[in-house]
Amino acid sequence: MRIVVQRSREAWVDVNKNTVGRIPFGLVLLVGIKSGDSAKDADYLAEKIVHLRIFEDDEGKMNRSVLDVGGAILSVSQFTLFGDVRKGRRPNFMAAAQPDEAQSLWFYFNELLKEYGLLVETGQFGAMMDVHLCNDGPVTLLLDSEKLF
């Protein structure tokens, strides 16, 4: 799994001009799932993300997690994170998981996040989405379960 983590002051996702998910502040997660990813990847990344100390404390240092600050999470499925552009000019998405596999693991991942007591909003799997966010900082990190454990 590959996840772009963005600290956000507010964020929402629209599908066909209708808002399907909105958070006041917290983290926006762009979640890519590749073929062969498993619950182990989701377990690891969920735990890692909710404890990432990327929010500022009273001294302006990144010492607080989304749990510490009472933030929320907006999770958006994004298979294009596994686009391979090494050859030619058109991305190859062969490494991305098939839709049924990806959707199941994405739902599982989101449920894990909710188990921490966080508000978790989502985009709509497989839909064309407009993602709106005010990136706070900006703070943006790339997590890849293949490189983390």
KAGIVEN-V47395 format. One record per backbone hydrogen bond with DSSP energy under -0.5 kcal/mol. NH is the residue of the N-H (numbers start at 1). CO is the residue of the C=O. Records with the same first field share a line. If there is no record, write none. Layout:
BEGIN
NH=CO, CO
END
This chain:
BEGIN
2=32
3=143
4=30
5=3, 141
6=4, 28
7=139
8=26
9=134
11=23
12=132
13=21
14=130
15=18
18=15
20=13
21=13
23=11
26=8
27=72
28=6
29=27, 74
30=4, 28
31=29, 76
32=2, 30
35=95
37=34
41=38
42=38
43=39
44=40
45=41
46=42
47=43
48=44
49=45
50=46
51=47
52=48, 49
54=52, 64
55=64
57=61
60=57
63=55, 61
64=55
67=50
69=65
70=66, 67
71=66
72=25
73=119
74=27
75=73, 121
76=29, 74
78=31
81=78
82=79
83=80
84=92
85=83
92=84
93=91
96=93
97=33
102=98
103=99
104=100
105=101
106=102
107=103
108=104
109=105
110=106
111=107
112=108
113=109
114=110
115=111
116=113
117=114
118=113
120=118
121=73, 119
123=75
125=123
127=124
129=127
130=14
131=129
132=12, 130
134=10
135=133
136=7
137=135
139=136
140=138
141=5
143=3, 141
145=1
147=144
148=144
149=145
END
